[in-house]
């Protein structure tokens, strides 16, 4: 698994790891049931403290993206529960992104086309 950290980002490192794993699940680079690197292995691979990776994994587990246990480590969930709606936090982020696009002069049609590239 390739995790690329942005050292100058305002986004905390654990959140960057979390975001990249979620994107990997979404775009198919990480398959349902796939085993993730151990906390220690991923920390060594990207050169950070293992507690940071542990925090990212705990967040992913709490949000329902991965399952963890002592014997098998961390794995991508086989199935995902929940409705077809965004979380409150995701709605706030989307609202902020839309607002920035509108202020920057982007039309609704341009914004939707941009969204379709990533969906």
N, C-alpha and C positions, 0 to 999 in steps of 0.2 A: 504494500500500500504506500502510495506516495503522498506525503503531507508536506505542503510548502507553506512555511510561515512567513508572514510579512512583519519584519522587525519594526517598521515605522508606523504600523497600524495602531489606531486607538482601540481596536478590538483585542480583548485579552487573549493570550495564547490558547488557553483551554477552550475558549469560544471558537477560535479559528479552527482548532482540531475538530470540535463538534460539528461546525458548519461544513467542513470538507467531508466528513464521514456521511453526513446527511445528504450532501450533494452526490457522493459516491453511490449511496443506496438508490437515490432517485434516478440517476442516469445509468444504472446497471453495472458500474464498475465493481460494486460490492453486491454480491448475490445473496438472496435469502439463505440463511443458515451458514453463511461463510464465516470462518473463524477469523477474528481480528488478531493482530499481534498482541503479545502480552504487554502490560503496562511498561515493564522494564525494557522490553525489546523496542517498542515504539519510541520511548524516551531516548534510548541510546541512538536509534536511527536518526532522529531529528535534533539531537543534542540539547535536550531540555531535562528538567527535573521530573522524575517519575510521578511526583505528587500532582504535577500539572496534567499529565496524561490521565492519571487516576480521576481527577476532577472532571475532565471531559467525558470519560467513560461513565462516571456516576450520573452526570447530566443526561447522557444519551440513554442510560438505563431508566432513569426517572421519566424521561419523555417517551419511553416505549420503543425506541429504535433498536436497542440491543438487549440481549439477555446475558447475564454473567453468573457463573458459579465457579467455585474453587477448583473443581476437577477439570472442567472443560474450558475455562477462561471466558472470554467475551465472544459472542457470535451475533451476527445480524439476525433479527427476528425473522421467522419464516412467514408470518402474517402480521399485518398491522391492523389494530383495532381503531375504533373511533369513527366519527362522522366525516362527512365530506366538507368540513368547514375549517377555517383557519383558527388558530389559537388567538387569544386576545393580544398577546405579544406580537404575533405575526401580523395581525390586522394593523396594529400601531406602526410597525415597520413599513408595511405596504402603504399606509396613509402618508407616511413621511416621504417615501420614495415618489409617490404620485405628486405630492406637493412640490418636491424639488423639481420634478420634470415640468410641472405646470409653470412654476416660477421661471424656469429656464427657457420657456417658450415652446416646449414640445406639445404637439396636438394630441388629442385622445387617440386618434388613429395611429400616429407614430408610436405612441406609448404601447398600444396594444400589439403592434407589429414587433416591437422590441421584446415584449413579454412572450410572444409566440416563439421567438428564437430559443428561449430557455425552457419553455414548457414542453 
